[in-house]
Structure formats: structure tokens, C-alpha cells
Amino acid sequence: MTVEPAPAGRDELEALLAQAGSRPERLGPDGVLRLGAAYRAAAAELASARRRRGPADPEVVRLEALVERGRHAVYADAGRRETVRSFFGTTYWRLVAERPGLLALAAALLLVPTVAAALWALADPDAALGLVPGEFRGAVEPVGDTGMSSAETARFSSEVLTNNIQVTFMAFAAGILLGLGTAAVLVFNGLTLGAIAGGAIEAGNGTAFVEFVTAHGIIELSCIVVAAAAGLRLGAALLEPGARPRSEVLGEEARDAVAIVLGTAPWLVLAGLIEGFVTRSGFGLVPGAILGVGVGVLFWGLVYSRARAFARR
């Protein structure tokens, strides 16, 4: 198999972007003109590559990232500020979707330990009980003892919400530790969640547990995964900055990661509203599950549809 040489426009664009950094004016008048020409050539190559190879080809993905950087450099206006509407309508979803590999990794680091711990708790509840924090012990104790009584369900669901908000921001912030901190946060909380879920089912509290976490839990877990993927972006920038200076790559990724967390915050607020006005009102298992799944489908549907719309443009 032969490897196609990179077109001159792509090579020149990459070299000019590395030279300009975040300030295209460093290139001077002639350099800025060359930057525009190289950007147009790379954009044309991207359009051709998409037709020939498809949008999922790794080379196309790399070229898309280069063209996106070139677009920001060519068309950036220091006096221009993105509107709130454009950020929440397009930019946020594009940022979430542009690292699908990190999203999948974050989801696996959270959900695989969750399933494993749940199965362990079902098989050996006494041993798994050690993973359950004290404030959640009521969920894994038998009904009629100190289990999920009606007096405790509101406090339990509130503690789940508070815990998940904390985990969301910890998963993001820990990314600066080469991404290992984010991975540790996800695995630990996945094990805890699985132990609680499995213990609750084994103790006869399964229906009550599902009823009081499903309505707001799906969107909360989605927020954790998205924030964790943002944290992993920081780790990736530190570990593999490519040909550009590590500080420059980290700065760009940090700006995008912070934007992702800010864009995720309203969905955490929505989870809080659902917990406060739906879960505590005794909405019921089936309506709560429908609401929770519906909100989750809405969130990930927007990630997919808005990112595809941006890619087509």
C-alpha cells in the first residue's frame, strides 16, 4: 500500500500555524496572505478527502483538526465575542463531539467498573458493602431495618445528586494529572455506584433505588462522562502535544475543556430541578424512567445532530 504525500498547502498551513501560535499577526503581511492561501488549499484537500475516504478516516480527522485551526487563525477577530446562543446552540456540541475516542474511554472507565461492582455486590454483598459510603448505607440494608424507607428517599436522592456534581468537576480538574487523575476518579466512582446498585437490588431495595435515581441519574452520568472527556483532553495535550509546543497545545485544550464544563453546567442544573420537583414528588418508576431516558436521548441526540450539522457546513 502506498502512502500519499501530504499536499503542500497542508504542510505550509501547519508550519505557518506553528509559527503564528495564537497570534497570526506575527507572520507579517506576506505571511498572513500565505496563511490564507494555505488554509484554502487545505480546505479543498479536506473536501476531496472526505469524498474519497469518508469522514471517519483517521487522516481525514487529522486534516479536519488542522483546517479548523486554520479557520480560527484566518478568520479570528480579536474584537468579536461568541454569543451565548451560538455557544449553546453549536459550539458546545461540536466541542463535546470532536473527541469521540475520549468520550468512549471516559464512558468505559465509569461504566465497566459499575457493572463489575454490581455483579460482585449481588454475589457477595457483605464484601462489597465496604465500598459503600456511610451516607448511602440505607440503600443496601434490608427493607424494614434501616433500608429505603419513605422518610429517607428524598435525602438519598439529594445525596446522589450532590455526589455526582462533585464527581463531574473532580473528573475534569484531575485531568491535569496526565489524565490519570480523571481515570482514577471515574473508576472509583464506578465501583461505588455499582456496589450501591448491586447491594440495593440484593437487599430488596432495587425498585426504590431505580425509581429515585433514574429520572435525574442518566443525565448526571452523561455530564460526568463529558466532563471527564474534557479532563482527558488536558492529559492528552500533556502526553502527546505533537509538533507544536506543549504549552500552546495545553492552552488551547484547556480553553476548550473549560468551555465544555461551562456548557455542561446547565444540564446539571436541569438534573437538580428534576431531582427536586420530580423525584421527591414520588413521580413513580415508569414515568421517572421515561423522563430520565428522554432527557438522556435529548442530550446525546443534540451531540450527534449539532456536530454533524457543523461538519456539513
C-alpha positions in Angstrom: 0.0 0.0 0.0 1.4 3.4 -0.9 1.2 6.4 1.4 0.0 9.6 -0.3 2.3 12.6 0.3 0.8 15.5 2.2 -0.1 18.3 -0.1 2.0 21.5 0.0 -1.0 23.5 1.3 -1.4 21.3 4.2 2.3 21.3 5.1 2.6 25.1 4.7 -0.6 25.6 6.8 0.8 23.5 9.6 4.1 25.3 9.5 2.5 28.8 9.5 0.2 27.9 12.4 3.1 26.6 14.4 5.0 29.9 13.7 2.0 32.1 14.4 0.8 30.4 17.6 -2.3 32.2 18.8 -1.3 35.5 17.1 -1.4 35.4 13.2 -0.1 39.0 13.1 3.4 37.5 14.0 3.6 36.3 10.4 3.6 39.9 8.9 1.5 40.9 5.9 3.1 38.5 3.4 2.8 35.6 5.9 -0.8 36.3 6.6 -1.5 36.2 2.8 0.3 32.9 2.6 -1.7 31.6 5.6 -5.0 32.4 3.8 -3.8 30.6 0.7 -2.6 27.6 2.6 -5.9 27.4 4.5 -7.9 27.4 1.3 -5.7 24.7 -0.2 -6.0 22.6 2.9 -9.8 23.1 3.0 -10.1 21.9 -0.6 -8.0 18.9 0.2 -10.3 18.1 3.1 -13.4 18.3 0.9 -11.7 15.9 -1.5 -10.5 13.5 1.2 -14.0 13.3 2.7 -15.4 12.1 -0.6 -12.6 9.6 -1.2 -12.1 8.2 2.2 -15.2 9.0 4.3 -15.4 11.2 7.4 -14.2 8.6 9.8 -10.8 8.0 8.2 -8.0 8.9 10.6 -6.3 11.0 8.0 -9.5 13.0 7.4 -9.9 13.5 11.1 -6.4 14.9 11.4 -6.9 17.1 8.4 -10.2 18.4 9.8 -8.4 19.4 13.0 -5.8 21.3 11.0 -8.3 23.1 8.9 -10.3 24.0 12.0 -7.2 25.6 13.5 -6.5 27.3 10.2 -10.0 28.7 10.1 -9.7 30.2 13.6 -6.4 31.8 12.6 -7.6 33.2 9.3 -11.0 34.5 10.4 -10.4 35.3 14.1 -11.4 38.8 15.1 -10.0 40.0 18.5 -13.0 42.2 18.9 -15.6 39.5 18.2 -17.2 37.6 21.0 -19.2 34.5 20.6 -22.8 34.9 21.5 -24.4 32.8 24.2 -26.9 31.5 21.6 -24.2 30.3 19.2 -22.2 28.7 22.1 -25.1 26.7 23.5 -26.6 26.1 20.0 -23.5 24.9 18.2 -20.1 25.3 19.7 -20.7 23.3 22.9 -22.0 20.3 21.0 -19.1 20.5 18.5 -16.5 20.5 21.3 -18.2 17.6 23.0 -18.3 15.5 19.8 -14.9 16.3 18.4 -13.1 13.8 20.6 -15.2 10.7 20.3 -12.4 8.4 21.4 -12.0 10.2 24.7 -15.8 10.2 25.2 -15.8 6.4 24.7 -12.8 6.0 27.0 -14.4 8.1 29.8 -17.7 6.1 29.5 -15.8 2.8 29.7 -13.8 3.9 32.7 -17.0 4.7 34.5 -19.5 2.0 33.3 -17.3 -1.1 33.2 -16.3 -0.8 37.0 -20.0 -0.1 37.7 -21.2 -3.3 36.1 -18.4 -5.3 37.7 -19.0 -4.0 41.2 -22.8 -4.5 40.8 -22.2 -8.2 39.9 -19.8 -8.5 42.8 -22.3 -7.0 45.2 -25.0 -9.3 44.1 -22.7 -12.3 44.6 -21.1 -11.2 47.8 -23.0 -8.3 49.4 -21.1 -8.4 52.7 -17.7 -8.0 51.0 -19.0 -5.3 48.6 -20.5 -3.3 51.5 -17.1 -1.9 52.2 -17.2 0.1 49.0 -20.5 1.9 50.0 -20.0 5.2 51.8 -21.9 5.7 55.0 -24.4 8.2 53.6 -25.6 5.5 51.1 -25.8 2.6 53.5 -29.6 2.8 53.8 -29.9 1.8 50.2 -28.1 -1.5 50.7 -29.7 -2.5 54.0 -32.8 -4.7 54.1 -36.3 -3.1 53.9 -37.8 -3.0 57.4 -34.4 -2.4 59.0 -32.9 0.9 58.1 -33.4 0.5 54.3 -35.0 2.7 51.7 -37.9 3.9 53.9 -40.2 6.7 52.6 -38.6 9.1 55.1 -35.1 8.6 53.7 -35.7 8.5 49.9 -35.6 12.3 49.5 -32.3 12.6 51.4 -30.9 9.7 49.5 -31.7 11.1 46.0 -30.3 14.5 47.1 -27.1 13.0 48.2 -26.7 11.1 44.9 -27.2 14.4 43.0 -24.7 16.3 45.2 -22.1 13.4 44.9 -22.5 13.3 41.1 -22.0 17.1 40.8 -18.8 16.8 42.8 -17.6 13.9 40.7 -18.3 15.9 37.5 -16.0 18.7 38.4 -13.4 16.4 40.0 -13.2 14.3 36.9 -12.5 17.4 34.8 -9.9 19.0 37.2 -8.0 15.8 37.8 -7.2 15.6 34.0 -4.2 17.9 34.7 -2.5 14.9 36.3 -1.7 13.5 32.9 -5.3 12.2 32.7 -4.5 9.6 35.3 -6.4 11.6 38.0 -9.5 11.6 35.8 -9.2 7.8 35.2 -8.9 7.2 39.0 -12.0 9.3 39.7 -14.1 7.5 37.1 -13.0 4.0 38.2 -13.5 4.7 41.9 -16.9 6.2 41.5 -17.9 3.5 39.0 -17.1 0.9 41.7 -19.0 2.8 44.3 -22.1 3.2 42.1 -22.0 -0.4 41.2 -21.7 -1.6 44.8 -24.7 0.6 45.8 -26.8 -0.6 42.9 -26.0 -4.3 43.4 -26.3 -4.0 47.1 -29.7 -2.3 46.8 -31.0 -5.0 44.5 -29.8 -7.8 46.7 -31.3 -6.1 49.8 -34.7 -5.8 48.1 -34.4 -2.1 47.5 -33.9 -2.4 43.8 -37.2 -0.9 42.7 -36.9 2.0 45.1 -33.2 2.6 44.1 -34.1 2.8 40.4 -37.1 5.0 41.0 -35.1 7.6 42.9 -32.1 7.8 40.6 -33.3 7.1 37.1 -35.1 10.4 36.4 -32.0 12.5 37.1 -29.3 9.9 37.1 -28.9 9.3 33.4 -28.2 12.9 32.6 -25.9 13.2 35.6 -23.8 10.2 34.4 -23.8 11.8 30.9 -22.4 15.0 32.4 -19.7 13.1 34.3 -18.6 11.4 31.1 -18.5 14.6 29.1 -16.6 16.5 31.9 -14.2 13.5 32.2 -13.5 13.6 28.5 -12.7 17.3 28.8 -10.2 16.3 31.6 -8.7 13.6 29.4 -8.1 16.3 26.8 -5.8 18.0 29.2 -3.9 14.8 29.8 -3.6 14.1 26.1 -2.2 17.6 25.5 0.5 17.0 28.1 1.4 13.5 26.9 1.2 14.0 23.1 1.4 17.6 22.1 2.6 16.7 18.6 5.0 19.0 16.7 3.7 22.2 18.5 4.9 23.5 21.9 3.3 21.6 24.8 2.3 24.9 26.5 0.5 26.1 23.3 -1.4 22.8 22.9 -2.3 22.7 26.6 -3.6 26.3 26.5 -5.9 25.5 23.5 -7.2 22.3 25.0 -7.7 24.0 28.4 -9.8 26.7 26.9 -11.9 24.1 25.1 -12.2 21.9 28.2 -13.3 24.8 30.4 -15.9 25.7 27.7 -17.2 22.1 27.8 -17.6 22.2 31.6 -19.4 25.5 31.5 -21.7 24.2 28.7 -22.4 21.1 30.8 -23.4 23.1 33.9 -26.9 23.9 32.8 -27.6 20.2 32.4 -26.5 19.6 36.0 -29.0 22.4 36.9 -31.7 20.5 35.0 -30.8 17.3 36.9 -31.2 19.2 40.1 -34.6 20.5 39.0 -35.7 17.0 38.1 -34.5 15.7 41.5 -36.2 18.5 43.4 -39.5 18.6 41.6 -40.0 15.1 40.1 -38.0 12.6 42.1 -39.1 13.9 45.5 -42.7 14.2 44.5 -43.0 10.4 44.1 -43.3 10.5 40.3 -43.3 6.8 40.0 -40.9 4.3 38.5 -42.2 4.1 34.9 -42.8 7.9 34.4 -39.4 8.6 36.1 -37.6 6.1 33.8 -39.3 7.6 30.7 -38.3 11.1 31.8 -34.7 10.1 32.5 -34.2 8.2 29.3 -35.9 11.0 27.3 -33.5 13.6 28.7 -30.6 11.4 28.0 -31.7 10.8 24.5 -32.2 14.5 24.0 -28.7 15.3 25.2 -26.8 12.7 23.1 -29.1 13.4 20.2 -28.0 17.0 20.3 -24.4 16.0 20.5 -24.8 13.9 17.3 -27.0 16.2 15.3 -25.4 19.5 16.0 -21.9 18.1 15.5 -23.0 16.6 12.1 -24.6 19.9 11.1 -21.4 21.8 11.9 -19.3 19.2 9.9 -21.6 19.6 6.8 -21.2 23.4 6.9 
